[in-house]
Amino acid sequence: MHHTYHHQQTINFTEGGVIKKLILFSVPIIISELLQNLYNSVDSIVVGHYVGDAALAAVSVCTPIVQLMVGFFNGMSVGNTVVTARAFGSGDKEATRRAVRYAFSFSVVLGIAVSVLGILLAPVFLDLTGCNEEIYAEAITYLRIYLAGLMFTVIYNAGTGILRAIGDARTPLYILAFTSVLNIGLDVLFVALFSWGTAGVGVATILAQGLSMLLVAWVLKRRINARCIAIKETWQEGRKTVISSLSIGFSAGLQNALISFSNIFVWSYINRFPTYVAAGIGAANKIDRFVVLPCKSLAMTTTTFVSQNLGARNFERAKKGFWYGFGICAAVTLPLTVLEYIFAPAAISLFSGEAAVIEAGAGMTRFLALFYMTLVVRDVLLGYLRGYGKSRMPMILSLIGMVGIRQIFLAVATEKIGTLGVIYASFPVGWGAAMLLLLVYTVIIMKKMWKDAEEVS
């Protein structure tokens, strides 16, 4: 095999029909995200069935912490994707090889640093959640094991971001599907047969993630026909690439982390209501994550589409990225929303048989379903702007909407009204505020953004 790239696996957005390519590229990302969502749910199910309530609570307490860390570093890998996609779009194979090597090497260093920090800071994180005595020991064990393996997750996510940038969204999916099944098998083996309790679930996750990291590294090496880890070379020659990928990715990462962090505060309002309300809202949140997932993935596709076309100097095509992304997102999200509205009580009953829980959860699910289109516009705008390398201001605006305005709304409306509707409404209030701010920003800078892109290229 003499070719540098295996083109049948990669998708080039700079030519040919757009809609079909966007869909082909997005489907594997959507399935990957679905599998990652399931990955997290399985831990709770296995522990709940085989170990007991305290262990289940211990794993649940760790969820917002893990989401915060993983969300931050997933966002960071957006930078790798943009930098690599531009090199790939320009058609310069040597530049692409270098971009891949620098991005991957940096993620290895970052991953190791994250795990060390995570293990040291685990008690601090747990104290923030107000974790009680009864479950503290189990929670700290699970969290430390999970954070020790976070380096594999960080490196794996960076690797899949790089593969997507060179148009290959399929391979990461195959790897994830294989390791998800492995994770479920190991969960049952360690917990049900070996009785390792919460630690068993943590170890199973680490082993599955470690394997997925090794597989991604191997595939990357084959794709570029060169080694993909060169830490010394990256330090000496790749600093510029690393810094530009960081400046794009840091905002996306910080945004994910701060939104997770603000969710912890929203729960402090939810916990003022009876327990069945918290249970219902918890279930509604899980369903909400599955419904908004395709749109989040399609927004990532918009980023790759715009970046590749800028690299290839196809400015007219890059400009249309928003409309293509929006059209497909809306076409996928609308039918899901309708289904969610109709089957809300049935969906909530997967999590609980209690009538009060189902009522609270279905009420929230149906309320949120009315506002999903604001979320579609928000996510596609973010993906579009990031493709142009604009990430700092969109991040600040999203945070003002999703965190600032939402928290102010909660504080004021809880005092004045104090009903459950206030909690429901706080979600679309955040989405809508962020969407309006992003729309105004995009309209203001649109012309300048296109002109800058044409001058830079």
CORQUI-V233427 format. One record per residue. RES is the residue in one small letter. NEAR is the number of other ideal C-beta (glycine too) atoms within 8 Angstrom. D_FIRST is the distance of its C-alpha to the first C-alpha in Angstrom with 2 decimals. Layout:
# CORQUI-V233427
res:RES near:NEAR d_first:D_FIRST
res:RES near:NEAR d_first:D_FIRST
This chain:
# CORQUI-V233427
res:m near:3 d_first:0.00
res:h near:2 d_first:3.79
res:h near:6 d_first:5.81
res:t near:6 d_first:8.35
res:y near:9 d_first:9.60
res:h near:9 d_first:9.13
res:h near:7 d_first:12.12
res:q near:4 d_first:13.38
res:q near:9 d_first:14.57
res:t near:10 d_first:16.27
res:i near:9 d_first:19.56
res:n near:9 d_first:20.60
res:f near:13 d_first:24.42
res:t near:10 d_first:24.97
res:e near:3 d_first:25.00
res:g near:5 d_first:26.05
res:g near:5 d_first:28.51
res:v near:11 d_first:29.46
res:i near:9 d_first:31.25
res:k near:7 d_first:28.60
res:k near:11 d_first:25.93
res:l near:16 d_first:28.42
res:i near:9 d_first:29.20
res:l near:8 d_first:25.64
res:f near:15 d_first:24.92
res:s near:14 d_first:28.27
res:v near:8 d_first:28.51
res:p near:11 d_first:26.06
res:i near:14 d_first:27.87
res:i near:12 d_first:31.19
res:i near:10 d_first:30.30
res:s near:14 d_first:29.03
res:e near:11 d_first:32.36
res:l near:10 d_first:34.25
res:l near:12 d_first:32.68
res:q near:9 d_first:33.55
res:n near:11 d_first:37.08
res:l near:9 d_first:37.35
res:y near:11 d_first:36.04
res:n near:10 d_first:39.16
res:s near:9 d_first:41.53
res:v near:11 d_first:40.68
res:d near:12 d_first:41.87
res:s near:11 d_first:45.24
res:i near:8 d_first:45.60
res:v near:14 d_first:44.96
res:v near:16 d_first:47.23
res:g near:11 d_first:49.88
res:h near:6 d_first:50.03
res:y near:7 d_first:49.85
res:v near:11 d_first:51.36
res:g near:6 d_first:53.80
res:d near:6 d_first:54.91
res:a near:10 d_first:55.03
res:a near:14 d_first:51.42
res:l near:12 d_first:50.38
res:a near:10 d_first:52.35
res:a near:14 d_first:50.71
res:v near:15 d_first:47.19
res:s near:8 d_first:48.45
res:v near:13 d_first:49.99
res:c near:13 d_first:46.66
res:t near:9 d_first:44.85
res:p near:12 d_first:45.92
res:i near:13 d_first:45.09
res:v near:11 d_first:41.58
res:q near:9 d_first:41.08
res:l near:11 d_first:42.34
res:m near:13 d_first:39.89
res:v near:11 d_first:36.81
res:g near:13 d_first:37.78
res:f near:12 d_first:38.10
res:f near:16 d_first:34.68
res:n near:11 d_first:32.99
res:g near:16 d_first:34.65
res:m near:15 d_first:33.51
res:s near:14 d_first:29.85
res:v near:17 d_first:30.56
res:g near:15 d_first:30.58
res:n near:17 d_first:27.03
res:t near:16 d_first:25.99
res:v near:17 d_first:27.90
res:v near:15 d_first:26.76
res:t near:16 d_first:23.03
res:a near:15 d_first:23.44
res:r near:13 d_first:25.14
res:a near:13 d_first:22.46
res:f near:14 d_first:19.84
res:g near:14 d_first:22.35
res:s near:9 d_first:22.88
res:g near:6 d_first:19.29
res:d near:7 d_first:19.20
res:k near:8 d_first:15.88
res:e near:6 d_first:17.50
res:a near:9 d_first:20.53
res:t near:13 d_first:18.64
res:r near:12 d_first:17.02
res:r near:12 d_first:20.57
res:a near:14 d_first:22.22
res:v near:15 d_first:20.13
res:r near:17 d_first:20.83
res:y near:15 d_first:24.51
res:a near:17 d_first:25.09
res:f near:17 d_first:23.67
res:s near:15 d_first:25.45
res:f near:13 d_first:28.63
res:s near:14 d_first:28.53
res:v near:11 d_first:28.41
res:v near:9 d_first:31.54
res:l near:12 d_first:33.17
res:g near:15 d_first:32.57
res:i near:9 d_first:34.27
res:a near:8 d_first:37.15
res:v near:14 d_first:37.65
res:s near:13 d_first:38.01
res:v near:8 d_first:40.50
res:l near:8 d_first:42.50
res:g near:13 d_first:42.45
res:i near:10 d_first:43.85
res:l near:6 d_first:46.59
res:l near:8 d_first:47.52
res:a near:12 d_first:47.49
res:p near:7 d_first:51.34
res:v near:7 d_first:51.84
res:f near:10 d_first:49.66
res:l near:15 d_first:51.52
res:d near:8 d_first:54.88
res:l near:8 d_first:53.95
res:t near:10 d_first:53.58
res:g near:5 d_first:57.03
res:c near:9 d_first:55.71
res:n near:6 d_first:58.75
res:e near:4 d_first:59.81
res:e near:6 d_first:59.21
res:i near:13 d_first:55.44
res:y near:10 d_first:54.77
res:a near:6 d_first:53.77
res:e near:12 d_first:51.24
res:a near:15 d_first:49.90
res:i near:11 d_first:49.40
res:t near:11 d_first:47.58
res:y near:15 d_first:45.18
res:l near:14 d_first:44.68
res:r near:12 d_first:44.01
res:i near:13 d_first:41.45
res:y near:13 d_first:39.77
res:l near:13 d_first:39.79
res:a near:11 d_first:38.47
res:g near:14 d_first:35.34
res:l near:15 d_first:35.22
res:m near:11 d_first:32.80
res:f near:13 d_first:30.12
res:t near:13 d_first:30.95
res:v near:13 d_first:30.85
res:i near:15 d_first:27.45
res:y near:12 d_first:26.02
res:n near:12 d_first:27.58
res:a near:18 d_first:26.32
res:g near:16 d_first:22.73
res:t near:13 d_first:23.08
res:g near:14 d_first:24.73
res:i near:15 d_first:21.78
res:l near:15 d_first:19.33
res:r near:15 d_first:21.87
res:a near:15 d_first:22.09
res:i near:14 d_first:18.50
res:g near:14 d_first:19.47
res:d near:12 d_first:18.34
res:a near:14 d_first:21.60
res:r near:8 d_first:20.50
res:t near:11 d_first:18.84
res:p near:15 d_first:21.99
res:l near:13 d_first:24.02
res:y near:8 d_first:22.42
res:i near:13 d_first:22.89
res:l near:12 d_first:26.44
res:a near:10 d_first:27.38
res:f near:10 d_first:26.45
res:t near:13 d_first:28.29
res:s near:12 d_first:31.25
res:v near:8 d_first:31.91
res:l near:11 d_first:31.62
res:n near:14 d_first:34.07
res:i near:10 d_first:36.58
res:g near:8 d_first:36.43
res:l near:12 d_first:36.94
res:d near:14 d_first:39.72
res:v near:10 d_first:41.64
res:l near:10 d_first:41.03
res:f near:13 d_first:42.22
res:v near:17 d_first:45.03
res:a near:8 d_first:46.39
res:l near:7 d_first:45.94
res:f near:7 d_first:46.02
res:s near:7 d_first:48.42
res:w near:8 d_first:46.77
res:g near:10 d_first:48.09
res:t near:14 d_first:46.69
res:a near:10 d_first:44.77
res:g near:13 d_first:42.82
res:v near:15 d_first:41.49
res:g near:14 d_first:40.47
res:v near:12 d_first:38.66
res:a near:14 d_first:36.82
res:t near:14 d_first:35.60
res:i near:13 d_first:34.45
res:l near:11 d_first:32.45
res:a near:13 d_first:30.71
res:q near:13 d_first:30.00
res:g near:10 d_first:28.80
res:l near:10 d_first:26.22
res:s near:14 d_first:25.04
res:m near:13 d_first:24.70
res:l near:8 d_first:22.53
res:l near:11 d_first:20.20
res:v near:16 d_first:19.95
res:a near:13 d_first:19.25
res:w near:8 d_first:16.38
res:v near:12 d_first:14.81
res:l near:14 d_first:15.50
res:k near:11 d_first:13.87
res:r near:8 d_first:10.51
res:r near:13 d_first:11.18
res:i near:13 d_first:12.01
res:n near:7 d_first:9.83
res:a near:7 d_first:13.33
res:r near:6 d_first:16.44
res:c near:12 d_first:18.55
res:i near:9 d_first:21.93
res:a near:9 d_first:23.71
res:i near:9 d_first:27.37
res:k near:6 d_first:28.90
res:e near:11 d_first:26.69
res:t near:14 d_first:27.43
res:w near:7 d_first:31.12
res:q near:7 d_first:31.17
res:e near:7 d_first:29.06
res:g near:14 d_first:28.25
res:r near:9 d_first:31.82
res:k near:6 d_first:32.11
res:t near:12 d_first:29.10
res:v near:12 d_first:30.49
res:i near:8 d_first:33.97
res:s near:10 d_first:33.00
res:s near:15 d_first:31.06
res:l near:10 d_first:34.13
res:s near:11 d_first:36.58
res:i near:15 d_first:34.92
res:g near:16 d_first:34.24
res:f near:11 d_first:37.54
res:s near:13 d_first:39.64
res:a near:15 d_first:37.66
res:g near:15 d_first:37.90
res:l near:11 d_first:41.56
res:q near:12 d_first:42.32
res:n near:12 d_first:40.84
res:a near:13 d_first:42.71
res:l near:10 d_first:46.00
res:i near:13 d_first:45.95
res:s near:12 d_first:45.49
res:f near:10 d_first:48.29
res:s near:12 d_first:50.54
res:n near:9 d_first:49.98
res:i near:11 d_first:51.63
res:f near:9 d_first:54.67
res:v near:12 d_first:54.77
res:w near:10 d_first:55.14
res:s near:8 d_first:58.23
res:y near:12 d_first:59.86
res:i near:11 d_first:58.61
res:n near:7 d_first:60.10
res:r near:6 d_first:63.57
res:f near:8 d_first:63.58
res:p near:6 d_first:64.11
res:t near:5 d_first:61.26
res:y near:10 d_first:60.52
res:v near:11 d_first:59.68
res:a near:12 d_first:57.12
res:a near:14 d_first:55.62
res:g near:19 d_first:55.49
res:i near:13 d_first:53.94
res:g near:10 d_first:51.38
res:a near:15 d_first:50.36
res:a near:15 d_first:50.38
res:n near:8 d_first:48.05
res:k near:10 d_first:45.53
res:i near:14 d_first:45.63
res:d near:10 d_first:45.50
res:r near:9 d_first:42.22
res:f near:9 d_first:40.61
res:v near:12 d_first:42.02
res:v near:12 d_first:41.00
res:l near:12 d_first:37.50
res:p near:12 d_first:35.76
res:c near:15 d_first:37.36
res:k near:10 d_first:36.26
res:s near:13 d_first:32.62
res:l near:18 d_first:32.92
res:a near:14 d_first:34.43
res:m near:13 d_first:31.32
res:t near:14 d_first:29.29
res:t near:17 d_first:31.77
res:t near:16 d_first:31.00
res:t near:16 d_first:27.25
res:f near:16 d_first:28.16
res:v near:15 d_first:30.67
res:s near:15 d_first:28.61
res:q near:16 d_first:25.56
res:n near:15 d_first:28.02
res:l near:16 d_first:29.96
res:g near:14 d_first:26.86
res:a near:10 d_first:26.23
res:r near:7 d_first:30.01
res:n near:9 d_first:30.60
res:f near:12 d_first:33.99
res:e near:6 d_first:35.63
res:r near:10 d_first:32.85
res:a near:14 d_first:32.95
res:k near:8 d_first:36.73
res:k near:9 d_first:36.49
res:g near:14 d_first:34.43
res:f near:11 d_first:37.68
res:w near:7 d_first:38.90
res:y near:13 d_first:35.69
res:g near:17 d_first:35.52
res:f near:11 d_first:39.23
res:g near:9 d_first:39.23
res:i near:13 d_first:36.58
res:c near:15 d_first:38.10
res:a near:10 d_first:41.52
res:a near:8 d_first:40.39
res:v near:11 d_first:38.95
res:t near:16 d_first:41.69
res:l near:9 d_first:44.74
res:p near:8 d_first:44.43
res:l near:10 d_first:43.63
res:t near:11 d_first:46.74
res:v near:9 d_first:48.91
res:l near:8 d_first:47.78
res:e near:14 d_first:48.38
res:y near:10 d_first:51.85
res:i near:6 d_first:52.84
res:f near:8 d_first:51.54
res:a near:14 d_first:52.34
res:p near:9 d_first:54.89
res:a near:7 d_first:52.68
res:a near:12 d_first:49.74
res:i near:17 d_first:51.99
res:s near:9 d_first:53.47
res:l near:6 d_first:50.11
res:f near:10 d_first:50.99
res:s near:11 d_first:54.74
res:g near:4 d_first:57.50
res:e near:8 d_first:60.21
res:a near:5 d_first:61.77
res:a near:9 d_first:62.37
res:v near:14 d_first:58.77
res:i near:14 d_first:57.49
res:e near:10 d_first:59.94
res:a near:15 d_first:58.98
res:g near:19 d_first:55.23
res:a near:14 d_first:55.40
res:g near:11 d_first:57.68
res:m near:13 d_first:55.14
res:t near:16 d_first:52.18
res:r near:11 d_first:54.10
res:f near:12 d_first:55.25
res:l near:13 d_first:51.75
res:a near:13 d_first:50.42
res:l near:7 d_first:52.70
res:f near:12 d_first:50.97
res:y near:13 d_first:47.23
res:m near:9 d_first:46.76
res:t near:11 d_first:47.78
res:l near:13 d_first:44.95
res:v near:13 d_first:42.47
res:v near:12 d_first:43.62
res:r near:13 d_first:43.55
res:d near:14 d_first:40.00
res:v near:16 d_first:38.47
res:l near:14 d_first:40.43
res:l near:12 d_first:39.11
res:g near:16 d_first:35.47
res:y near:15 d_first:36.12
res:l near:12 d_first:37.89
res:r near:16 d_first:35.27
res:g near:16 d_first:32.62
res:y near:11 d_first:34.87
res:g near:7 d_first:34.97
res:k near:10 d_first:38.57
res:s near:14 d_first:38.94
res:r near:8 d_first:42.04
res:m near:8 d_first:44.70
res:p near:15 d_first:43.28
res:m near:12 d_first:43.24
res:i near:8 d_first:46.87
res:l near:12 d_first:47.98
res:s near:15 d_first:46.32
res:l near:12 d_first:48.03
res:i near:12 d_first:51.36
res:g near:17 d_first:51.13
res:m near:14 d_first:49.54
res:v near:13 d_first:51.32
res:g near:9 d_first:54.30
res:i near:12 d_first:55.77
res:r near:16 d_first:55.04
res:q near:10 d_first:56.81
res:i near:8 d_first:59.75
res:f near:12 d_first:60.03
res:l near:13 d_first:60.05
res:a near:8 d_first:62.63
res:v near:8 d_first:64.97
res:a near:12 d_first:64.62
res:t near:11 d_first:64.97
res:e near:6 d_first:68.27
res:k near:6 d_first:69.58
res:i near:7 d_first:68.36
res:g near:7 d_first:66.84
res:t near:5 d_first:65.66
res:l near:9 d_first:62.42
res:g near:8 d_first:61.55
res:v near:13 d_first:61.18
res:i near:13 d_first:58.29
res:y near:11 d_first:56.62
res:a near:11 d_first:57.16
res:s near:13 d_first:55.76
res:f near:10 d_first:52.18
res:p near:11 d_first:52.34
res:v near:11 d_first:54.53
res:g near:14 d_first:51.68
res:w near:14 d_first:49.05
res:g near:11 d_first:51.36
res:a near:13 d_first:52.39
res:a near:14 d_first:48.80
res:m near:14 d_first:47.85
res:l near:9 d_first:50.85
res:l near:12 d_first:50.25
res:l near:16 d_first:46.58
res:l near:10 d_first:47.61
res:v near:8 d_first:50.27
res:y near:11 d_first:47.91
res:t near:11 d_first:45.20
res:v near:7 d_first:47.85
res:i near:6 d_first:49.26
res:i near:9 d_first:46.08
res:m near:8 d_first:44.11
res:k near:6 d_first:44.93
res:k near:7 d_first:44.44
res:m near:10 d_first:41.12
res:w near:10 d_first:39.69
res:k near:8 d_first:41.21
res:d near:8 d_first:39.85
res:a near:12 d_first:36.32
res:e near:9 d_first:36.56
res:e near:6 d_first:37.97
res:v near:5 d_first:35.49
res:s near:8 d_first:32.35
